[in-house]
C-alpha cells in the first residue's frame, strides 16, 4: 500500500545469543526470538530480534554453553550451516538462503600473469574446554553470510553445529522508510554488484526511484552521479514519505510501530 502511494506522488520534477543485536535508534527493536537445543549437556542457542528494518544489516550470534563442562569444537573452526526460510502466507516455507562454513576454506593465489588460482583446503578442527557455566559466542552478519539483502517478510533462520545440533529463530523484516531508504542508498553506492542491484530494485519498489540499473561496467563516477540523484530526491521528499508511512503504520502507545 505504501509503494502505491509512493508511485502516485512521485514525478520527475516534484515528485521511502544466534543473537541479532538491537538496531540503534530503531523503532523496530523487538523482543528477541530464541530457540535452543540441548544434547549431552551442550546447549546451542540462537537468538534474533522479532523485527528488523528493511535494508538494515542484521548482526547475529551463535552461543554454546554447558552446565557440567566439556570439550567442544571452537566456533571459529566448527562446521556451521545456516539456512534461511521465508514463511509464506500459505503456511509453507521457502528456502531462500544457505551458507556453509567450517568444512573447507578457499585460498586465492594471484599469478604474475594476472590469473587467480583457487585452492580448497580442509579446515583443521580446533577444540577447547568449555567450563561449567561458561558461554562462548560468535557474531555474524546475515547479509555477509547470504551474499545479498533480505526483503520484507517473515523468516525462520536455522543453524546446524557440527552436523547434529540445531537451533532456530523467527524474525520479521519490515519497511521503515526513515531507516530503510538511507541504508539502501548507501548500499547502492558502496555494496558489491549483487548488493547494488538488490538495493536498486528494492528502492525502485518502495519509492519509484531510480530508473538507472547498475551494471558491472559502471565507473565510480557513474555510480556516484546516479546515487546522488536518488539521495537528492530522498532529501526533498522524505518528510512527506515518512508522514505517509506513519499514517499507514500507526505506532502503539509505547511508540513502537
C-alpha positions, -999 to +999 in steps of 0.1 A: +000+000+000+029+024+008+045+016-025+013+025-044+011+059-026+048+064-034+041+058-071+013+083-071+033+111-055+065+105-075+071+126-106+102+136-124+101+173-113+083+173-079+079+141-070+108+057+010+227-155+218+225-167+173+219-131+189+206-104+165+216-072+182+193-043+188+190-018+160+203+015+175+176+042+175+152+019+156+115+017+163+119-019+151+138-031+181+118-061+194+116-089+218+143-114+209+132-147+194+152-177+206+152-214+202+177-237+218+187-274+216+205-293+243+222-327+238+248-343+260+249-312+282+259-290+253+234-262+246+233-244+212+213-211+213+201-190+185+186-156+192+171-130+168+151-097+170+114-101+164+116-073+139+143-056+117+141-027+092+143-035+055+179-029+043+194-026+077+222-052+084+211-079+108+240-090+131+236-125+146+254-145+172+258-182+179+261-192+215+273-225+231+270-233+268+274-263+292+264-269+328+289-296+335+318-286+313+331-304+282+353-303+252+339-285+221+349-277+186+356-240+185+331-218+167+359-205+145+366-239+131+333-258+136+311-268+108+283-242+108+254-245+084+229-216+081+195-220+063+171-191+059+135-199+051+107-174+042+075-181+060+048-178+033+012-167+040+001-201+029+019-217+058+046-232+036+083-224+038+106-214+010+144-218+014+159-185+001+194-186+016+221-211+026+256-208+039+281-235+050+314-229+066+340-249+086+344-279+063+368-263+038+382-228+030+393-213-002+428-197-006+434-175-036+468-171-052+474-144-079+499-154-106+522-129-124+500-133-154+471-119-135+453-152-133+440-163-099+443-199-086+418-211-060+429-239-036+403-256-015+418-266+019+401-287+046+396-267+078+416-281+108+393-286+137+404-270+170+389-279+204+386-261+237+373-270+271+341-252+279+340-248+317+307-253+336+285-223+333+307-205+307+294-195+273+312-189+240+297-169+212+305-158+177+289-130+158+279-129+121+262-105+097+233-122+078+239-102+046+276-112+046+266-148+052+240-150+024+256-126+000+225-105-006+198-084+011+167-098+028+134-085+016+102-077+035+085-107+051+086-133+079+116-157+082+130-186+101+168-189+105+183-223+114+218-232+123+234-266+125+265-270+146+288-299+137+261-320+119+238-328+148+228-299+170+204-274+156+186-242+168+165-216+151+148-183+155+120-164+138+121-127+128+103-103+105+118-077+081+095-046+078+096-014+058+105+016+079+113+044+054+133+066+079+159+038+083+154+017+052+159+043+024+192+058+036+206+024+042+196+012+008+211+043-008+244+036+010+243+000-002+236+012-038+267+032-036+291+010-017+279-026-019+290-054-041+275-056-076+248-081-064+240-059-034+238-028-055+213-045-079+193-057-049+193-022-033+183-006-066+154-030-072+142-026-036+144+012-038+125+011-071+098-009-055+093+013-025+100+048-039+098+046-077+135+056-079+159+051-096+153+042-133+191+035-135+201-001-133+236-009-121+259-029-144+293-045-137+310-020-161+297+011-142+326+036-134+329+050-099+318+084-113+287+069-129+277+053-096+283+085-077+262+106-101+233+081-102+233+076-064+234+114-058+202+117-079+184+092-056+198+108-024+187+143-035+152+130-043+150+114-009+161+146+009+135+165-009+106+141-003+114+122+029+093+143+053+061+136+032+070+100+028+077+095+065+043+111+073+025+087+049+045+058+065+033+068+100-003+071+088-003+037+072+017+020+100+005+037+132+025+035+164+012+018+195+011+035+229+048+028+236+059+045+204+065+013+186+051+005+152 
